[in-house]
Amino acid sequence: MRGIFVVALVFVTSCAIAGDKVATGAEGTVATADAAVEIARAAAVNRYGEVVIRSEEPLTAELNQRNNWIVTGMLPHGAVGGVVEVEVARRDGKVLRMVHGQ
């Protein structure tokens, strides 16, 4: 469990240093949807398992009114149930909320 968090943290830190997907400044630490998806995916796999989250890919991210990323899974065609939804703070990459529909 802790290993996945460490991987996400290393990813965010290394991208910030390299300037690839994550930028600092006015946009915040998590400046792109791709970076938000990586953080959310790591947290969701930690809680719900690789098999569940993989079945909901691709994960997509959009900014909400509070300027945080909302990352959601997709339900496979014809499937019944819910998907993961993770709110990631754009400012610092913290997972603010994580739920999974039924």
ABEGO torsion letter per residue (X at the ends): XAAAAAAAAAAAAAAAAAGBABBBEAAEABABAAAAAAAAAAAAAAAAEAAAAAAAOBBBBBBBAAGBBBBBBBBBBGBBEBBBBBBBBAAAGBBABBBBBX
